[in-house]
Amino acid sequence: MFYVIAVCLLLAVGAAASAGNETQILLDDIKKFRELLVEMPDSLVDIESKIDGLIDDKEVKQRIQEFRKKFLELPGEFFDLEMDVTEITCSGKGKDVEEEEEEGEDSENQTEECGLWHLGMNLNPADGHIMDYTTGWSTGTFIGSTENALSRDFLDSQVWKEPADFIAIVRHQHGVVDAVKMFKFKHWGISLLDRFKDMDPGRMVVTSGGPIQESIADDAANLSDDPIFSVGGDLAFNWINHDNGHRIVMTEGFLAPLVTVQDVSEDNTHGLGNHFSCRCKTNTENTAVWKHEISNIQDCPWPRCQNQRMQGTDHGSGSSLKSGPVYGNYAIFVSKDAVSFPEPGFELQPEIGKAC
């Protein structure tokens, strides 16, 4: 009902406009409303926190969690509406046929070439700063500097809270693309901040159908156990097993089954932004010794295995966490409208492409 009322209001605004401008006004109104919806889950998180502290009723708590999740899906529904209206506008309906034929090829080429990518995060597993599960991901705190955005740990707080429809995980060597996987999110119009704040219960498979682009350089090394590029599947966020937390994993890249019992600490899930001893649903750590930035794919469960291979030196002092080679920096780019990501050999910048 809420969705229907909102759409009716937007259509009323469009109908009141002049014939020449009503479509653009409608698009602007839909976009503004979608941006407001993106902010609403933050308010619901505050309400949820107060309910959790004041009311001991599982049913009420579950209802507010489900309500928040519905709000997280609404921006994506509005984005679909926005895209439908845009497609109708750009399809040339109402144009003279000859004009459409003259402009058709140029418009098609422009669509293929446009699209902006923004750097949201960069991970360097050997720069002395540990970007573990509890650092930055669910708070959106600015980390690092723009000058060293592609050479050290970095988080752009503005990009982190912008609606994102596509994501690219890019392994690079000193800023030059080595390997890239690009995915389309299942739910559009939701920021990385809101996705990573959704930690209770967490375990979100955020894409479907695997990568829509996978490009790896012919001379790329260390691919046999890379946490992103050695395995297939989809992206999963906030993967939690008891006191183990992992911000980004591949669904075919960890040995804990998708249906594993959550209250089991197996120390055998590996990816980007990890911790083996945290209160993961509240983003706090029990002890700093088990935090680690990047771990490679391996079958090394606790307590049998005491030799877990990390990338680089950015990890805690836990006895089983062993430093290893750096396979590259890992950059996370997001976009609302890009159709592809530059191929290996491309020199990265914090902003790539051009606006549509």
Phi, psi and chi 1 to 4 in degrees:
 res  aa     phi    psi   chi1   chi2   chi3   chi4
   1 MET       -  -44.2  179.1   61.6   70.7      -
   2 PHE   -57.3  -43.2  178.0   78.8      -      -
   3 TYR   -64.6  -45.6  177.5   80.5      -      -
   4 VAL   -63.3  -44.3  173.7      -      -      -
   5 ILE   -59.9  -44.2  -67.4  172.5      -      -
   6 ALA   -61.8  -44.1      -      -      -      -
   7 VAL   -63.3  -41.0  172.7      -      -      -
   8 CYS   -62.6  -39.9  -69.7      -      -      -
   9 LEU   -61.9  -42.9  -72.4  172.1      -      -
  10 LEU   -65.5  -41.1  -68.0  169.7      -      -
  11 LEU   -65.2  -35.2  -69.7  173.2      -      -
  12 ALA   -64.3  -40.9      -      -      -      -
  13 VAL   -61.6  -43.7  172.4      -      -      -
  14 GLY   -64.0  -39.1      -      -      -      -
  15 ALA   -66.7  -28.0      -      -      -      -
  16 ALA   -78.5  -13.5      -      -      -      -
  17 ALA   -82.8  167.9      -      -      -      -
  18 SER   -68.1  157.4   63.7      -      -      -
  19 ALA   -60.4  -36.2      -      -      -      -
  20 GLY   -73.6  -22.9      -      -      -      -
  21 ASN  -116.9   -5.1  -64.7  -34.7      -      -
  22 GLU   -65.3  -34.2   65.7  177.4   16.7      -
  23 THR   -65.6  -44.5  -58.9      -      -      -
  24 GLN   -65.3  -39.0 -173.2   56.6   51.5      -
  25 ILE   -63.3  -41.5  -69.2  174.6      -      -
  26 LEU   -60.5  -45.7  175.9   60.4      -      -
  27 LEU   -60.3  -43.9  -78.7  171.6      -      -
  28 ASP   -62.2  -41.0  -69.4  -17.8      -      -
  29 ASP   -68.0  -40.8  -72.8  -20.6      -      -
  30 ILE   -61.4  -44.6  -67.1  173.2      -      -
  31 LYS   -61.7  -45.2 -178.8  178.4  178.9 -178.5
  32 LYS   -62.0  -42.3  -70.1  175.8 -177.1  176.7
  33 PHE   -66.4  -38.9 -161.4   84.9      -      -
  34 ARG   -62.0  -41.1  174.5  166.7   55.9   84.5
  35 GLU   -63.9  -35.5  -69.6  172.8  -11.7      -
  36 LEU   -65.7  -39.5  -72.6  173.4      -      -
  37 LEU   -62.7  -35.1  -76.2  172.7      -      -
  38 VAL   -61.1  -34.0  169.9      -      -      -
  39 GLU   -80.1  -22.8  -58.3  -64.1  -30.0      -
  40 MET   -61.5  -39.2  -72.7 -177.4 -177.5      -
  41 PRO   -57.3  -27.9  -27.2   36.8      -      -
  42 ASP   -61.5  -42.4  -69.5  -19.5      -      -
  43 SER   -66.1  -37.2  -59.8      -      -      -
  44 LEU   -67.3  -32.8  -77.2  173.2      -      -
  45 VAL   -61.9  -40.5  168.8      -      -      -
  46 ASP   -63.5  -44.2  -65.6  -23.7      -      -
  47 ILE   -62.8  -43.2  -64.7  173.3      -      -
  48 GLU   -60.1  -40.5 -175.0  178.8  -18.5      -
  49 SER   -64.7  -41.1  178.8      -      -      -
  50 LYS   -67.2  -41.9  -68.8  176.9 -178.8  177.6
  51 ILE   -61.1  -41.5  -72.1  176.7      -      -
  52 ASP   -61.8  -34.0 -170.2   54.4      -      -
  53 GLY   -83.4  -22.4      -      -      -      -
  54 LEU  -109.5  -25.3  -64.4  173.6      -      -
  55 ILE  -123.6  127.2  -60.5  176.0      -      -
  56 ASP  -103.5   72.0 -172.4   18.1      -      -
  57 ASP  -140.2  110.3 -172.1  -56.1      -      -
  58 LYS   -61.7  -37.3  -69.6 -176.3  178.7  179.6
  59 GLU   -64.9  -42.8 -177.4  177.3  -10.5      -
  60 VAL   -64.6  -43.4  171.2      -      -      -
  61 LYS   -62.8  -40.6  -67.3  178.1 -178.7  179.5
  62 GLN   -65.9  -37.9 -176.2  176.5    0.1      -
  63 ARG   -63.8  -41.2  -74.9  171.4   60.4 -168.4
  64 ILE   -71.1  -33.1 -170.8   64.9      -      -
  65 GLN   -64.6  -43.5  -73.8  179.7    1.3      -
  66 GLU   -65.9  -36.8  -67.9  174.5   -8.2      -
  67 PHE   -63.7  -41.6 -167.5   55.6      -      -
  68 ARG   -64.2  -40.9  172.2  168.0   53.9   84.4
  69 LYS   -64.5  -35.8  -68.9 -179.1 -177.6  -63.0
  70 LYS   -64.1  -38.9  -69.8  178.7 -178.9  178.5
  71 PHE   -64.9  -34.4  -98.7   91.5      -      -
  72 LEU   -65.0  -27.9  -74.8  171.4      -      -
  73 GLU   -83.6  -23.3  -65.3  176.8    0.5      -
  74 LEU   -60.1  -43.2  -81.6  175.6      -      -
  75 PRO   -57.1  -36.2  -26.2   35.6      -      -
  76 GLY   -65.7  -38.4      -      -      -      -
  77 GLU   -64.7  -41.0  -65.3 -175.4   25.4      -
  78 PHE   -67.2  -33.7  -93.3   81.6      -      -
  79 PHE   -65.3  -39.5 -170.2   86.7      -      -
  80 ASP   -59.5  -42.2  -69.3  -19.2      -      -
  81 LEU   -61.9  -43.8  176.0   63.9      -      -
  82 GLU   -60.7  -41.8 -174.0  179.1  -15.4      -
  83 MET   -67.0  -38.0  -69.8  -62.3   98.0      -
  84 ASP   -62.6  -45.1  -71.6  -17.2      -      -
  85 VAL   -64.8  -41.1  175.4      -      -      -
  86 THR   -63.1  -41.5  -57.7      -      -      -
  87 GLU   -63.0  -41.0 -177.6  178.6   -4.6      -
  88 ILE   -63.8  -41.6  -67.7  171.1      -      -
  89 THR   -65.3  -41.9  -56.2      -      -      -
  90 CYS   -82.6   -8.8  -63.7      -      -      -
  91 SER   -74.7  -12.5   66.7      -      -      -
  92 GLY    90.6   11.1      -      -      -      -
  93 LYS   -61.1  131.5  -69.9 -177.0  178.3  178.6
  94 GLY    93.1  -11.3      -      -      -      -
  95 LYS   -83.2  156.8  -76.9 -172.8  174.5 -177.3
  96 ASP   -66.8  138.8 -177.9   78.5      -      -
  97 VAL   -59.9  -41.7  175.2      -      -      -
  98 GLU   -64.5  -39.7  -68.2 -177.8    1.8      -
  99 GLU   -63.7  -38.7 -179.8 -176.2   -7.5      -
 100 GLU   -64.3  -40.9 -175.9  174.5  -25.8      -
 101 GLU   -65.8  -37.7  -70.6  177.2  -10.8      -
 102 GLU   -68.2  -37.1  -68.8  175.1   -2.9      -
 103 GLU   -92.5  -14.2  -64.5  179.6   -1.0      -
 104 GLY   -57.4  -49.6      -      -      -      -
 105 GLU   -65.7  -43.3 -174.5  174.2  -12.1      -
 106 ASP   -63.5  -40.9  -68.4  -20.8      -      -
 107 SER   -64.6  -39.3  -61.4      -      -      -
 108 GLU   -64.0  -45.1 -176.8  178.3  -11.9      -
 109 ASN   -63.0  -39.5  -68.6  -22.9      -      -
 110 GLN   -64.5  -39.6 -177.5  178.4    0.4      -
 111 THR   -63.5  -39.4  -58.7      -      -      -
 112 GLU   -67.6  -32.1  -69.8  176.0   -5.6      -
 113 GLU   -90.0  -22.8  -65.7  172.8   -2.2      -
 114 CYS   -85.4  168.8   71.1      -      -      -
 115 GLY   128.2  130.6      -      -      -      -
 116 LEU  -109.5  136.2  -81.7  174.6      -      -
 117 TRP  -110.2  137.8  -72.6   99.4      -      -
 118 HIS  -122.1  135.9  -66.6  100.7      -      -
 119 LEU   -75.6  118.8  175.3   66.0      -      -
 120 GLY   -96.0  -36.1      -      -      -      -
 121 MET  -153.4  149.5  176.5 -179.0  -75.2      -
 122 ASN  -132.5  136.6 -172.3   70.1      -      -
 123 LEU  -116.6  120.6  -59.4  175.4      -      -
 124 ASN  -115.7  108.7  178.6  -22.4      -      -
 125 PRO   -76.8   11.3   29.1  -34.7      -      -
 126 ALA  -143.3   39.0      -      -      -      -
 127 ASP  -108.2    6.3   67.3  -12.8      -      -
 128 GLY    88.9   -4.5      -      -      -      -
 129 HIS  -115.7  130.7  176.0  -90.7      -      -
 130 ILE  -101.2  110.1  -54.6  175.8      -      -
 131 MET   -91.9   75.1 -165.3   84.5   87.7      -
 132 ASP   -85.8 -168.8   67.8  -65.7      -      -
 133 TYR   -57.7  -38.4  179.5   92.5      -      -
 134 THR   -89.7    1.0   64.2      -      -      -
 135 THR  -109.6  105.5  -57.2      -      -      -
 136 GLY    87.9  -40.8      -      -      -      -
 137 TRP   -54.6  -47.9  -58.9   83.3      -      -
 138 SER  -102.1    3.9   63.2      -      -      -
 139 THR  -110.2  -25.6   62.0      -      -      -
 140 GLY    71.9   18.4      -      -      -      -
 141 THR   -66.9  134.5  -55.2      -      -      -
 142 PHE   -64.1  130.9 -167.2   94.7      -      -
 143 ILE  -128.5  135.9  -65.5  172.7      -      -
 144 GLY    83.4 -151.4      -      -      -      -
 145 SER  -143.8  152.3   67.4      -      -      -
 146 THR   -64.9  -29.8   53.5      -      -      -
 147 GLU   -65.3  -32.9  -67.5   79.8    7.0      -
 148 ASN  -113.7   30.0  -61.6  -49.6      -      -
 149 ALA   -62.0  -26.8      -      -      -      -
 150 LEU  -113.8   14.6  -72.9  160.7      -      -
 151 SER  -127.6  -14.3   61.0      -      -      -
 152 ARG  -136.0  174.7  -58.2 -178.8   66.4   84.5
 153 ASP   -58.7  136.4  -75.7   -5.1      -      -
 154 PHE  -153.0  140.1  173.9   75.5      -      -
 155 LEU  -139.8  122.8 -171.9  153.5      -      -
 156 ASP   -92.1  109.6 -172.0  -46.0      -      -
 157 SER   -64.5  -30.7   57.0      -      -      -
 158 GLN   -71.8  -48.2 -176.8   60.5   39.5      -
 159 VAL   -61.8  -36.1  173.4      -      -      -
 160 TRP   -62.0  -26.5 -145.9 -116.4      -      -
 161 LYS  -106.0    7.6   63.2 -177.4 -179.2 -178.6
 162 GLU   -86.2  144.5  -68.0  177.8   -5.9      -
 163 PRO   -56.9  135.4  -24.0   34.0      -      -
 164 ALA  -128.7  132.6      -      -      -      -
 165 ASP  -112.8  -23.1  -53.5  -40.1      -      -
 166 PHE  -130.8  149.5  -60.3   91.4      -      -
 167 ILE  -136.8  140.7 -177.9  170.7      -      -
 168 ALA  -125.3  127.6      -      -      -      -
 169 ILE   -98.7  119.7  -50.1  -66.8      -      -
 170 VAL  -122.4  118.0 -173.7      -      -      -
 171 ARG   -89.6  130.8 -163.3  179.3   81.1  175.2
 172 HIS  -139.4  155.1   62.8   93.9      -      -
 173 GLN  -112.3  105.4  -48.9  -63.4  -27.2      -
 174 HIS    54.2   40.0  -53.1  -69.5      -      -
 175 GLY    91.2   -4.4      -      -      -      -
 176 VAL  -102.0  127.1  178.4      -      -      -
 177 VAL   -59.2  128.5  176.7      -      -      -
 178 ASP  -106.7  -40.0 -173.0   39.5      -      -
 179 ALA  -159.0  148.1      -      -      -      -
 180 VAL  -146.4  139.2   57.4      -      -      -
 181 LYS  -123.4  128.2  -80.1 -173.6  177.6 -179.1
 182 MET  -113.7  135.5  173.6 -174.6  169.6      -
 183 PHE  -128.8  155.1  -60.2   83.6      -      -
 184 LYS  -104.4  127.0  176.8 -177.7  176.7 -179.6
 185 PHE   -65.1  146.4  -77.1  119.6      -      -
 186 LYS   -65.7  -39.8  -72.5 -165.0  -68.0 -171.3
 187 HIS  -114.4  120.8  -58.9  -61.5      -      -
 188 TRP   -88.0  163.8  -71.5   19.9      -      -
 189 GLY    76.0   16.8      -      -      -      -
 190 ILE  -114.5  135.5  -55.0  172.5      -      -
 191 SER   -76.1  161.0   69.5      -      -      -
 192 LEU   -62.3  -36.4  -70.8  179.1      -      -
 193 LEU   -59.2  -47.8  177.8   59.4      -      -
 194 ASP   -67.6  -33.9  -77.1  -32.0      -      -
 195 ARG   -66.9  -43.1  -64.2  178.7 -164.9  -86.2
 196 PHE   -80.1  -17.5  -74.7  114.8      -      -
 197 LYS   -75.9  -16.3  -75.1  169.1   68.8  173.1
 198 ASP   -83.8   74.6 -163.8   -0.7      -      -
 199 MET   -99.5   -6.8  -62.8  172.8  -75.2      -
 200 ASP  -125.5  101.8 -170.7    0.3      -      -
 201 PRO   -88.6   -3.6   33.4  -36.2      -      -
 202 GLY    75.8 -148.7      -      -      -      -
 203 ARG    53.3   55.9  -70.4 -171.5  163.4 -147.8
 204 MET  -101.9  120.7  -59.2  179.0  -62.1      -
 205 VAL   -86.4  107.8 -179.9      -      -      -
 206 VAL   -96.9   -7.7  -64.2      -      -      -
 207 THR  -128.1  168.4   66.5      -      -      -
 208 SER  -143.3  149.1   63.1      -      -      -
 209 GLY    81.9    6.7      -      -      -      -
 210 GLY    76.5 -174.6      -      -      -      -
 211 PRO   -67.6  144.3   23.9  -32.3      -      -
 212 ILE   -89.2   -9.7   58.8  177.2      -      -
 213 GLN  -149.4  133.7  175.9 -171.2  -17.0      -
 214 GLU  -138.3  117.2 -178.9  173.0    1.1      -
 215 SER  -132.2  126.6  -55.0      -      -      -
 216 ILE  -131.1  132.5  -60.3  175.8      -      -
 217 ALA   -62.1  147.0      -      -      -      -
 218 ASP   -60.4  -31.8  -67.3  -22.6      -      -
 219 ASP  -100.5   14.1   59.5   -8.8      -      -
 220 ALA   -64.0  136.2      -      -      -      -
 221 ALA  -108.7  172.8      -      -      -      -
 222 ASN    55.5   52.4  -61.3  -50.3      -      -
 223 LEU  -102.4   -8.4  -66.2  175.5      -      -
 224 SER   -72.3  -26.6   62.4      -      -      -
 225 ASP  -136.0   17.9   60.3   -8.3      -      -
 226 ASP   -59.3  134.3 -174.4  -72.8      -      -
 227 PRO   -65.5  -19.5   22.4  -33.2      -      -
 228 ILE  -111.2  -41.9  -56.9  -62.7      -      -
 229 PHE  -101.6   -1.6  -61.4   99.1      -      -
 230 SER   -95.3   -7.7   70.0      -      -      -
 231 VAL  -136.1  165.7  -70.1      -      -      -
 232 GLY  -106.1 -163.3      -      -      -      -
 233 GLY    99.1 -160.4      -      -      -      -
 234 ASP  -112.0  171.0  -77.7  -72.3      -      -
 235 LEU   -82.1  137.2  -71.0 -179.6      -      -
 236 ALA  -125.5  138.8      -      -      -      -
 237 PHE  -110.7  151.6  -72.1  177.6      -      -
 238 ASN    53.0   52.6  -60.0  -25.9      -      -
 239 TRP   -81.8  116.6 -159.8  -99.1      -      -
 240 ILE  -119.6  132.1  -63.0  171.8      -      -
 241 ASN  -130.8  100.6  -67.5  -60.4      -      -
 242 HIS    55.3 -109.0 -171.5   44.9      -      -
 243 ASP  -102.1   14.7   61.3   -8.6      -      -
 244 ASN   -98.1  131.3  -67.8 -179.0      -      -
 245 GLY  -133.5  138.2      -      -      -      -
 246 HIS  -140.3  123.7  -47.1  -87.8      -      -
 247 ARG   -75.8  -42.7  -71.7  -61.0 -177.3  176.3
 248 ILE  -134.2  124.2  -63.0 -179.5      -      -
 249 VAL  -136.9  161.8  -64.1      -      -      -
 250 MET   -94.0  140.1  -61.9  -66.3  -62.0      -
 251 THR   -66.6  -20.2   55.6      -      -      -
 252 GLU  -105.2   12.4  -65.6  180.0    8.4      -
 253 GLY  -109.6   -0.1      -      -      -      -
 254 PHE  -124.3  154.4   50.5   83.8      -      -
 255 LEU   -93.4   -9.9  -62.3  169.1      -      -
 256 ALA   -74.6  120.9      -      -      -      -
 257 PRO   -59.3  154.4  -20.8   32.1      -      -
 258 LEU   -59.0  -28.5 -162.6   63.8      -      -
 259 VAL  -103.4   17.9  -65.2      -      -      -
 260 THR   -63.1  151.9 -171.0      -      -      -
 261 VAL   -64.3  130.6  177.8      -      -      -
 262 GLN   -68.7  -30.0  -67.8 -164.5   40.8      -
 263 ASP   -88.0   45.2  -67.3  -29.5      -      -
 264 VAL  -127.9  121.1  174.0      -      -      -
 265 SER   -95.1  104.4  178.5      -      -      -
 266 GLU  -113.0   -8.4   35.7   74.7   44.8      -
 267 ASP    49.7   37.9  -68.6    5.4      -      -
 268 ASN  -132.6   13.6 -154.1   25.7      -      -
 269 THR   -99.7  139.4  -58.8      -      -      -
 270 HIS  -138.2  140.4  -53.7  -75.6      -      -
 271 GLY  -179.1 -139.9      -      -      -      -
 272 LEU  -110.6  132.1  -50.7 -179.7      -      -
 273 GLY    72.3   78.7      -      -      -      -
 274 ASN  -121.2  158.1  -49.3  -75.8      -      -
 275 HIS  -157.7  134.6 -151.4  -56.6      -      -
 276 PHE  -102.0    6.5  -76.7  161.1      -      -
 277 SER  -154.8   77.9 -178.0      -      -      -
 278 CYS  -139.5  158.9   64.1      -      -      -
 279 ARG   -89.5   83.5  -65.5 -176.9  -68.5  -81.6
 280 CYS   -68.3  -29.7  -53.2      -      -      -
 281 LYS   -73.1  -16.8  -65.6 -180.0 -179.1 -179.9
 282 THR  -115.2    7.7   59.0      -      -      -
 283 ASN    61.3   38.7 -163.7   48.2      -      -
 284 THR  -126.1  153.0   53.0      -      -      -
 285 GLU  -105.2  147.6   60.9 -177.0   10.1      -
 286 ASN   -78.7  -42.0  -63.3  -42.9      -      -
 287 THR  -153.0  148.0  172.7      -      -      -
 288 ALA   -79.5  -10.7      -      -      -      -
 289 VAL   -70.2  -18.9  -58.7      -      -      -
 290 TRP  -106.2   11.7  -65.2  106.9      -      -
 291 LYS   -81.4  148.5   60.7 -176.0 -179.2 -179.8
 292 HIS  -159.2  148.2   50.7  -69.4      -      -
 293 GLU   -84.0  -54.1 -168.9  161.6  -46.2      -
 294 ILE  -136.2  127.2  -59.8  175.3      -      -
 295 SER  -124.8  148.6   59.2      -      -      -
 296 ASN   -90.6  160.3  -63.8  -36.5      -      -
 297 ILE   -67.0  128.0  -58.4  -60.1      -      -
 298 GLN  -165.9  156.2   57.4 -157.9  -71.9      -
 299 ASP  -102.8   91.3 -173.7    6.1      -      -
 300 CYS  -143.9   67.7 -171.2      -      -      -
 301 PRO   -76.5  150.5   29.5  -35.2      -      -
 302 TRP   -80.2  143.3  178.7   89.0      -      -
 303 PRO   -96.4    4.0   34.2  -33.9      -      -
 304 ARG   -62.5  -39.7  172.0  175.0   60.5   82.0
 305 CYS  -104.5  133.0 -179.3      -      -      -
 306 GLN  -124.2   30.0  -65.4  -66.6  -43.4      -
 307 ASN  -144.1   70.8 -174.1   28.6      -      -
 308 GLN   -90.4  122.9  -65.9  169.8  -38.4      -
 309 ARG   -81.2  118.7  -59.1 -172.4  -54.3  -82.6
 310 MET   -99.1  161.5  -53.2  -70.1  109.6      -
 311 GLN   -92.2  130.7  -80.8 -164.3   41.2      -
 312 GLY    69.2 -157.0      -      -      -      -
 313 THR  -115.6    2.0   54.5      -      -      -
 314 ASP   -84.5   81.4  -72.0  -10.4      -      -
 315 HIS  -156.8  165.3   56.7   79.2      -      -
 316 GLY   -73.6 -175.8      -      -      -      -
 317 SER   -92.5   14.0   59.1      -      -      -
 318 GLY   -52.7  139.3      -      -      -      -
 319 SER   -62.1  -26.6   58.9      -      -      -
 320 SER   -94.7   -6.3   65.7      -      -      -
 321 LEU   -85.0  111.3  -54.3 -177.0      -      -
 322 LYS  -111.3  127.8  -52.6  -60.5 -178.0 -177.9
 323 SER   -63.3  149.8  -61.9      -      -      -
 324 GLY  -150.8 -175.5      -      -      -      -
 325 PRO   -62.2  150.0  -18.3   30.3      -      -
 326 VAL   -90.3  122.0  174.4      -      -      -
 327 TYR   -83.8  -12.2  -65.0  176.6      -      -
 328 GLY   147.2  177.4      -      -      -      -
 329 ASN   -84.0  152.2  -81.2 -148.3      -      -
 330 TYR  -118.2  116.1  -67.9   74.6      -      -
 331 ALA  -105.8  143.4      -      -      -      -
 332 ILE  -114.3  114.3  -60.3  172.7      -      -
 333 PHE  -110.0  147.3  -77.3   84.6      -      -
 334 VAL  -129.8  156.6  -69.0      -      -      -
 335 SER  -151.2  157.0  176.4      -      -      -
 336 LYS  -101.7  -18.6  -67.3  170.4   60.5  178.7
 337 ASP  -145.0    3.7   49.4   17.7      -      -
 338 ALA   -73.8  147.9      -      -      -      -
 339 VAL  -104.3  -11.9  -64.4      -      -      -
 340 SER  -162.5  168.8   63.5      -      -      -
 341 PHE  -116.7  147.6 -164.3   88.2      -      -
 342 PRO   -54.7  147.5  -27.9   35.8      -      -
 343 GLU   -78.4  167.1  -64.1  -71.9  -38.2      -
 344 PRO   -52.5  141.7  -30.8   37.5      -      -
 345 GLY   100.7  -15.9      -      -      -      -
 346 PHE   -73.7  139.6 -179.2   83.5      -      -
 347 GLU   -90.6  118.6 -172.7  169.9  -13.8      -
 348 LEU   -73.3  151.3  -63.9  171.2      -      -
 349 GLN  -134.6  159.1  -61.5  -67.2  -28.1      -
 350 PRO   -59.9  -27.1  -27.5   36.6      -      -
 351 GLU  -125.6  129.4 -177.9  176.2  -78.2      -
 352 ILE  -127.4  136.6  -59.7  169.8      -      -
 353 GLY    98.9 -163.0      -      -      -      -
 354 LYS  -141.7  152.8   66.1  178.8 -178.9  178.9
 355 ALA   -68.1  145.6      -      -      -      -
 356 CYS   -79.1      -  -66.7      -      -      -
